[in-house]
Amino acid sequence: MTTCFKKNSKKRGHVSAGHGRMGKHRKHPGGRGNAGGIHYHRILFEKYHPGYFRKVGMRYFHKLRNKFYCPIVNIDKLWSLVPQDVKAKANKDSAPMIDVT
């Protein structure tokens, strides 16, 4: 983007460039990062990250995530897991067994 199209070029000659005279544009007015999550940024944390500052349940030391890997499969999508040749070979009176473990 060329310089003439930048928003700041339209503010040349004006005093505060849209940051206000009294409050001013200072470095980190609300603190750095997640500062104030318990105090003055509490509404934001409770709204978008509920339960961020609480302890809930038991601790599990050295939790290996792959032990608990259990993806969810909807029942109506089960037939998409069965190959076409197995569907063709299946008897009309007995359905093929699907191992979902």
DRENTORKOL-3810 file (N, C-alpha, C; in nm, 4 decimals):
REM DRENTORKOL-3810
@n.u->0.0851; n.v->-0.1169; n.w->0.0000; ca.u->0.0000; ca.v->0.0000; ca.w->0.0000; c.u->0.0898; c.v->0.1234; c.w->0.0000
@n.u->0.0583; n.v->0.2161; n.w->-0.0880; ca.u->0.1403; ca.v->0.3373; ca.w->-0.0944; c.u->0.1091; c.v->0.4295; c.w->0.0223
@n.u->0.2022; n.v->0.5208; n.w->0.0473; ca.u->0.1920; ca.v->0.6049; ca.w->0.1661; c.u->0.0707; c.v->0.6967; c.w->0.1620
@n.u->0.0326; n.v->0.7414; n.w->0.0432; ca.u->-0.0773; ca.v->0.8386; ca.w->0.0354; c.u->-0.2112; c.v->0.7766; c.w->0.0744
@n.u->-0.2223; n.v->0.6433; n.w->0.0694; ca.u->-0.3486; ca.v->0.5785; ca.w->0.1039; c.u->-0.3546; c.v->0.5344; c.w->0.2496
@n.u->-0.2485; n.v->0.5509; n.w->0.3237; ca.u->-0.2492; ca.v->0.5113; ca.w->0.4645; c.u->-0.3343; c.v->0.6077; c.w->0.5458
@n.u->-0.3969; n.v->0.5564; n.w->0.6497; ca.u->-0.4912; ca.v->0.6360; ca.w->0.7271; c.u->-0.4225; c.v->0.7513; c.w->0.7983
@n.u->-0.2978; n.v->0.7312; n.w->0.8380; ca.u->-0.2288; ca.v->0.8339; ca.w->0.9145; c.u->-0.1976; c.v->0.9569; c.w->0.8305
@n.u->-0.1868; n.v->0.9403; n.w->0.6987; ca.u->-0.1549; ca.v->1.0556; ca.w->0.6143; c.u->-0.2688; c.v->1.1568; c.w->0.6146
@n.u->-0.3896; n.v->1.1105; n.w->0.6377; ca.u->-0.5045; ca.v->1.2016; ca.w->0.6422; c.u->-0.5112; c.v->1.2761; c.w->0.7751
@n.u->-0.4325; n.v->1.2308; n.w->0.8719; ca.u->-0.4337; ca.v->1.2960; ca.w->1.0031; c.u->-0.3179; c.v->1.3927; c.w->1.0205
@n.u->-0.2380; n.v->1.4134; n.w->0.9171; ca.u->-0.1258; ca.v->1.5074; ca.w->0.9261; c.u->-0.1778; c.v->1.6472; c.w->0.9535
@n.u->-0.1145; n.v->1.7163; n.w->1.0444; ca.u->-0.1575; ca.v->1.8506; ca.w->1.0792; c.u->-0.2553; c.v->1.8544; c.w->1.1940
@n.u->-0.3133; n.v->1.7407; n.w->1.2282; ca.u->-0.4029; ca.v->1.7338; ca.w->1.3429; c.u->-0.3208; c.v->1.6905; c.w->1.4644
@n.u->-0.3720; n.v->1.7195; n.w->1.5813; ca.u->-0.2866; ca.v->1.7107; ca.w->1.6995; c.u->-0.2616; c.v->1.5671; c.w->1.7446
@n.u->-0.3665; n.v->1.4904; n.w->1.7717; ca.u->-0.3456; ca.v->1.3654; ca.w->1.8452; c.u->-0.3582; c.v->1.2401; c.w->1.7589
@n.u->-0.3835; n.v->1.2535; n.w->1.6300; ca.u->-0.3924; ca.v->1.1408; ca.w->1.5358; c.u->-0.4925; c.v->1.0346; c.w->1.5811
@n.u->-0.6022; n.v->1.0769; n.w->1.6400; ca.u->-0.7086; ca.v->0.9837; ca.w->1.6747; c.u->-0.6896; c.v->0.9069; c.w->1.8030
@n.u->-0.5875; n.v->0.9394; n.w->1.8804; ca.u->-0.5661; ca.v->0.8680; ca.w->2.0059; c.u->-0.6124; c.v->0.9475; c.w->2.1263
@n.u->-0.6656; n.v->1.0655; n.w->2.1061; ca.u->-0.7192; ca.v->1.1453; ca.w->2.2157; c.u->-0.6138; c.v->1.2274; c.w->2.2856
@n.u->-0.6543; n.v->1.3465; n.w->2.3303; ca.u->-0.5582; ca.v->1.4359; ca.w->2.3954; c.u->-0.5344; c.v->1.3956; c.w->2.5402
@n.u->-0.6412; n.v->1.3592; n.w->2.6102; ca.u->-0.6270; ca.v->1.3388; ca.w->2.7543; c.u->-0.5699; c.v->1.2010; c.w->2.7858
@n.u->-0.6268; n.v->1.0960; n.w->2.7264; ca.u->-0.5801; ca.v->0.9620; ca.w->2.7602; c.u->-0.4464; c.v->0.9294; c.w->2.6991
@n.u->-0.4209; n.v->0.9792; n.w->2.5816; ca.u->-0.2949; ca.v->0.9608; ca.w->2.5086; c.u->-0.2697; c.v->0.8141; c.w->2.4716
@n.u->-0.1888; n.v->0.7959; n.w->2.3712; ca.u->-0.1535; ca.v->0.6623; ca.w->2.3233; c.u->-0.0230; c.v->0.6224; c.w->2.3885
@n.u->-0.0334; n.v->0.5515; n.w->2.4984; ca.u->0.0857; ca.v->0.5110; ca.w->2.5726; c.u->0.1124; c.v->0.3626; c.w->2.5496
@n.u->0.2180; n.v->0.3121; n.w->2.6072; ca.u->0.2671; ca.v->0.1790; ca.w->2.5686; c.u->0.1702; c.v->0.0638; c.w->2.5991
@n.u->0.1475; n.v->0.0298; n.w->2.7248; ca.u->0.0603; ca.v->-0.0835; ca.w->2.7576; c.u->-0.0381; c.v->-0.0388; c.w->2.8650
@n.u->-0.1407; n.v->0.0354; n.w->2.8281; ca.u->-0.2282; ca.v->0.0937; ca.w->2.9292; c.u->-0.3084; c.v->-0.0087; c.w->3.0092
@n.u->-0.3355; n.v->-0.1263; n.w->2.9541; ca.u->-0.4109; ca.v->-0.2266; ca.w->3.0287; c.u->-0.3238; c.v->-0.3353; c.w->3.0858
@n.u->-0.1929; n.v->-0.3206; n.w->3.0746; ca.u->-0.1014; ca.v->-0.4261; ca.w->3.1167; c.u->-0.0685; c.v->-0.5173; c.w->3.0003
@n.u->0.0363; n.v->-0.5945; n.w->3.0152; ca.u->0.0802; ca.v->-0.6815; ca.w->2.9063; c.u->0.0114; c.v->-0.8174; c.w->2.9125
@n.u->-0.0250; n.v->-0.8686; n.w->2.7979; ca.u->-0.0779; ca.v->-1.0043; ca.w->2.7892; c.u->-0.2089; c.v->-1.0229; c.w->2.8627
@n.u->-0.2117; n.v->-1.1219; n.w->2.9500; ca.u->-0.3337; ca.v->-1.1560; ca.w->3.0228; c.u->-0.3426; c.v->-1.0870; c.w->3.1578
@n.u->-0.2732; n.v->-0.9742; n.w->3.1732; ca.u->-0.2730; ca.v->-0.9047; ca.w->3.3016; c.u->-0.4130; c.v->-0.8574; c.w->3.3370
@n.u->-0.4462; n.v->-0.8631; n.w->3.4644; ca.u->-0.5736; ca.v->-0.8117; ca.w->3.5132; c.u->-0.6911; c.v->-0.9018; c.w->3.4873
@n.u->-0.6671; n.v->-1.0293; n.w->3.4594; ca.u->-0.7778; ca.v->-1.1205; ca.w->3.4326; c.u->-0.8657; c.v->-1.1430; c.w->3.5534
@n.u->-0.8085; n.v->-1.1331; n.w->3.6733; ca.u->-0.8870; ca.v->-1.1494; ca.w->3.7950; c.u->-0.9486; c.v->-1.0168; c.w->3.8363
@n.u->-0.8911; n.v->-0.9060; n.w->3.7940; ca.u->-0.9334; ca.v->-0.7755; ca.w->3.8433; c.u->-1.0068; c.v->-0.6942; c.w->3.7368
@n.u->-0.9366; n.v->-0.6151; n.w->3.6584; ca.u->-1.0040; ca.v->-0.5178; ca.w->3.5724; c.u->-1.0373; c.v->-0.5715; c.w->3.4339
@n.u->-0.9907; n.v->-0.6902; n.w->3.3975; ca.u->-1.0324; ca.v->-0.7527; ca.w->3.2719; c.u->-1.1215; c.v->-0.8734; c.w->3.2981
@n.u->-1.1827; n.v->-0.8774; n.w->3.4156; ca.u->-1.2588; ca.v->-0.9954; ca.w->3.4557; c.u->-1.3775; c.v->-1.0226; c.w->3.3637
@n.u->-1.4472; n.v->-0.9204; n.w->3.3192; ca.u->-1.5650; ca.v->-0.9408; ca.w->3.2348; c.u->-1.5259; c.v->-1.0120; c.w->3.1058
@n.u->-1.4140; n.v->-0.9721; n.w->3.0474; ca.u->-1.3678; ca.v->-1.0355; ca.w->2.9240; c.u->-1.3328; c.v->-1.1823; c.w->2.9474
@n.u->-1.2623; n.v->-1.2103; n.w->3.0563; ca.u->-1.2220; ca.v->-1.3487; ca.w->3.0823; c.u->-1.3422; c.v->-1.4365; c.w->3.1133
@n.u->-1.4376; n.v->-1.3857; n.w->3.1895; ca.u->-1.5557; ca.v->-1.4663; ca.w->3.2217; c.u->-1.6434; c.v->-1.4874; c.w->3.0990
@n.u->-1.6432; n.v->-1.3922; n.w->3.0075; ca.u->-1.7270; ca.v->-1.4025; ca.w->2.8886; c.u->-1.6682; c.v->-1.4997; c.w->2.7866
@n.u->-1.5404; n.v->-1.4852; n.w->2.7565; ca.u->-1.4800; ca.v->-1.5634; ca.w->2.6496; c.u->-1.4022; c.v->-1.6854; c.w->2.6982
@n.u->-1.3590; n.v->-1.6875; n.w->2.8250; ca.u->-1.2834; ca.v->-1.8008; ca.w->2.8777; c.u->-1.3380; c.v->-1.8409; c.w->3.0147
@n.u->-1.4600; n.v->-1.8908; n.w->3.0234; ca.u->-1.5151; ca.v->-1.9258; ca.w->3.1541; c.u->-1.4381; c.v->-2.0421; c.w->3.2163
@n.u->-1.4164; n.v->-2.0334; n.w->3.3484; ca.u->-1.3437; ca.v->-2.1372; ca.w->3.4191; c.u->-1.1932; c.v->-2.1273; c.w->3.4076
@n.u->-1.1413; n.v->-2.0149; n.w->3.3611; ca.u->-0.9966; ca.v->-2.0000; ca.w->3.3403; c.u->-0.9216; c.v->-1.9928; c.w->3.4725
@n.u->-0.9819; n.v->-1.9344; n.w->3.5762; ca.u->-0.9116; ca.v->-1.9086; ca.w->3.7012; c.u->-0.9556; c.v->-1.9988; c.w->3.8155
@n.u->-1.0222; n.v->-2.1096; n.w->3.7881; ca.u->-1.0680; ca.v->-2.1954; ca.w->3.8959; c.u->-1.0023; c.v->-2.3322; c.w->3.8878
@n.u->-1.0043; n.v->-2.4014; n.w->4.0014; ca.u->-0.9611; ca.v->-2.5402; ca.w->4.0040; c.u->-1.0855; c.v->-2.6272; c.w->4.0094
@n.u->-1.0949; n.v->-2.7267; n.w->3.9227; ca.u->-1.2116; ca.v->-2.8137; ca.w->3.9173; c.u->-1.1642; c.v->-2.9579; c.w->3.9067
@n.u->-1.2182; n.v->-3.0466; n.w->3.9885; ca.u->-1.1916; ca.v->-3.1890; ca.w->3.9768; c.u->-1.0573; c.v->-3.2326; c.w->4.0316
@n.u->-1.0194; n.v->-3.3546; n.w->3.9961; ca.u->-0.8950; ca.v->-3.4137; ca.w->4.0437; c.u->-0.7813; c.v->-3.3831; c.w->3.9481
@n.u->-0.6615; n.v->-3.3771; n.w->4.0046; ca.u->-0.5438; ca.v->-3.3609; ca.w->3.9206; c.u->-0.4991; c.v->-3.4974; c.w->3.8688
@n.u->-0.4473; n.v->-3.5007; n.w->3.7481; ca.u->-0.3980; ca.v->-3.6239; ca.w->3.6881; c.u->-0.2527; c.v->-3.5975; c.w->3.6497
@n.u->-0.1586; n.v->-3.6522; n.w->3.7275; ca.u->-0.0179; ca.v->-3.6252; ca.w->3.7024; c.u->0.0295; c.v->-3.7022; c.w->3.5794
@n.u->0.1072; n.v->-3.6389; n.w->3.4980; ca.u->0.1652; ca.v->-3.6962; ca.w->3.3757; c.u->0.0562; c.v->-3.7582; c.w->3.2894
@n.u->-0.0400; n.v->-3.6767; n.w->3.2513; ca.u->-0.1504; ca.v->-3.7245; ca.w->3.1688; c.u->-0.1034; c.v->-3.7390; c.w->3.0251
@n.u->-0.1116; n.v->-3.8595; n.w->2.9734; ca.u->-0.0775; ca.v->-3.8854; ca.w->2.8342; c.u->-0.2060; c.v->-3.8766; c.w->2.7537
@n.u->-0.2106; n.v->-3.7818; n.w->2.6623; ca.u->-0.3358; ca.v->-3.7532; ca.w->2.5920; c.u->-0.3805; c.v->-3.8682; c.w->2.5030
@n.u->-0.2845; n.v->-3.9456; n.w->2.4498; ca.u->-0.3260; ca.v->-4.0513; ca.w->2.3578; c.u->-0.3968; c.v->-4.1666; c.w->2.4287
@n.u->-0.3839; n.v->-4.1771; n.w->2.5603; ca.u->-0.4596; ca.v->-4.2782; ca.w->2.6337; c.u->-0.6084; c.v->-4.2466; c.w->2.6329
@n.u->-0.6400; n.v->-4.1198; n.w->2.6259; ca.u->-0.7784; ca.v->-4.0759; ca.w->2.6357; c.u->-0.8359; c.v->-4.0369; c.w->2.5002
@n.u->-0.7675; n.v->-4.0725; n.w->2.3919; ca.u->-0.8142; ca.v->-4.0366; ca.w->2.2581; c.u->-0.9359; c.v->-4.1205; c.w->2.2241
@n.u->-1.0490; n.v->-4.0566; n.w->2.2108; ca.u->-1.1732; ca.v->-4.1275; ca.w->2.1822; c.u->-1.2619; c.v->-4.0369; c.w->2.0976
@n.u->-1.2411; n.v->-4.0348; n.w->1.9660; ca.u->-1.3200; ca.v->-3.9440; ca.w->1.8825; c.u->-1.4669; c.v->-3.9853; c.w->1.8785
@n.u->-1.5517; n.v->-3.8896; n.w->1.8570; ca.u->-1.6962; ca.v->-3.9116; ca.w->1.8555; c.u->-1.7407; c.v->-3.9385; c.w->1.7121
@n.u->-1.8212; n.v->-4.0423; n.w->1.6942; ca.u->-1.8763; ca.v->-4.0750; ca.w->1.5629; c.u->-2.0274; c.v->-4.0747; c.w->1.5758
@n.u->-2.0936; n.v->-4.0004; n.w->1.4895; ca.u->-2.2393; ca.v->-3.9979; ca.w->1.4903; c.u->-2.2931; c.v->-4.1285; c.w->1.4324
@n.u->-2.4043; n.v->-4.1752; n.w->1.4870; ca.u->-2.4623; ca.v->-4.3030; ca.w->1.4448; c.u->-2.5045; c.v->-4.2985; c.w->1.2983
@n.u->-2.5555; n.v->-4.1848; n.w->1.2545; ca.u->-2.6018; ca.v->-4.1775; ca.w->1.1158; c.u->-2.4861; c.v->-4.1789; c.w->1.0166
@n.u->-2.3623; n.v->-4.1605; n.w->1.0631; ca.u->-2.2463; ca.v->-4.1634; ca.w->0.9741; c.u->-2.1782; c.v->-4.3004; c.w->0.9724
@n.u->-2.2306; n.v->-4.3978; n.w->1.0478; ca.u->-2.1639; ca.v->-4.5274; ca.w->1.0580; c.u->-2.1545; c.v->-4.5994; c.w->0.9237
@n.u->-2.2563; n.v->-4.5879; n.w->0.8419; ca.u->-2.2553; ca.v->-4.6600; ca.w->0.7147; c.u->-2.1509; c.v->-4.6054; c.w->0.6193
@n.u->-2.1068; n.v->-4.4830; n.w->0.6415; ca.u->-1.9999; ca.v->-4.4297; ca.w->0.5564; c.u->-1.8653; c.v->-4.4939; c.w->0.5887
@n.u->-1.8539; n.v->-4.5607; n.w->0.7052; ca.u->-1.7305; ca.v->-4.6294; ca.w->0.7416; c.u->-1.7207; c.v->-4.7690; c.w->0.6805
@n.u->-1.8333; n.v->-4.8218; n.w->0.6320; ca.u->-1.8352; ca.v->-4.9565; ca.w->0.5751; c.u->-1.8008; c.v->-4.9479; c.w->0.4266
@n.u->-1.7036; n.v->-5.0277; n.w->0.3785; ca.u->-1.6699; ca.v->-5.0246; ca.w->0.2353; c.u->-1.7859; c.v->-5.0736; c.w->0.1484
@n.u->-1.7838; n.v->-5.0336; n.w->0.0223; ca.u->-1.8941; ca.v->-5.0668; ca.w->-0.0683; c.u->-1.9027; c.v->-5.2176; c.w->-0.0950
@n.u->-1.7863; n.v->-5.2851; n.w->-0.1068; ca.u->-1.7913; ca.v->-5.4286; ca.w->-0.1356; c.u->-1.8485; c.v->-5.5080; c.w->-0.0183
@n.u->-1.8264; n.v->-5.4634; n.w->0.1033; ca.u->-1.8840; ca.v->-5.5298; ca.w->0.2204; c.u->-2.0349; c.v->-5.5089; c.w->0.2223
@n.u->-2.0786; n.v->-5.3896; n.w->0.1847; ca.u->-2.2233; ca.v->-5.3639; ca.w->0.1780; c.u->-2.2891; c.v->-5.4525; c.w->0.0734
@n.u->-2.2214; n.v->-5.4715; n.w->-0.0397; ca.u->-2.2788; ca.v->-5.5517; ca.w->-0.1478; c.u->-2.2865; c.v->-5.6991; c.w->-0.1089
@n.u->-2.1844; n.v->-5.7489; n.w->-0.0347; ca.u->-2.1810; ca.v->-5.8896; ca.w->0.0036; c.u->-2.2745; c.v->-5.9227; c.w->0.1194
@n.u->-2.3200; n.v->-5.8227; n.w->0.1921; ca.u->-2.4025; ca.v->-5.8463; ca.w->0.3106; c.u->-2.5380; c.v->-5.9030; c.w->0.2708
@n.u->-2.5873; n.v->-5.9945; n.w->0.3519; ca.u->-2.7197; ca.v->-6.0512; ca.w->0.3277; c.u->-2.8263; c.v->-5.9469; c.w->0.3566
@n.u->-2.9404; n.v->-5.9634; n.w->0.2952; ca.u->-3.0493; ca.v->-5.8686; ca.w->0.3176; c.u->-3.1105; c.v->-5.8852; c.w->0.4566
@n.u->-3.1044; n.v->-6.0097; n.w->0.5111; ca.u->-3.1656; ca.v->-6.0322; ca.w->0.6421; c.u->-3.0706; c.v->-6.0044; c.w->0.7585
@n.u->-2.9380; n.v->-5.9981; n.w->0.7348; ca.u->-2.8436; ca.v->-5.9698; ca.w->0.8433; c.u->-2.7528; c.v->-5.8531; c.w->0.8031
@n.u->-2.7398; n.v->-5.7591; n.w->0.8917; ca.u->-2.6572; ca.v->-5.6414; ca.w->0.8643; c.u->-2.5113; c.v->-5.6723; c.w->0.8965
@n.u->-2.4174; n.v->-5.6095; n.w->0.8278; ca.u->-2.2758; ca.v->-5.6307; ca.w->0.8610; c.u->-2.2426; c.v->-5.5700; c.w->0.9970
@n.u->-2.1517; n.v->-5.6363; n.w->1.0693; ca.u->-2.1129; ca.v->-5.5874; ca.w->1.2012; c.u->-2.0013; c.v->-5.4841; c.w->1.1861
@n.u->-2.0175; n.v->-5.3707; n.w->1.2529; ca.u->-1.9193; ca.v->-5.2627; ca.w->1.2468; c.u->-1.8502; c.v->-5.2547; c.w->1.3816
@n.u->-1.7178; n.v->-5.2726; n.w->1.3820; ca.u->-1.6403; ca.v->-5.2634; ca.w->1.5055; c.u->-1.6017; c.v->-5.1175; c.w->1.5256
@n.u->-1.6574; n.v->-5.0533; n.w->1.6262; ca.u->-1.6322; ca.v->-4.9109; ca.w->1.6489; c.u->-1.5375; c.v->-4.8866; c.w->1.7657
@n.u->-1.4683; n.v->-4.9916; n.w->1.8108; ca.u->-1.3753; ca.v->-4.9723; ca.w->1.9226; c.u->-1.2451; c.v->-4.9122; c.w->1.8752
END
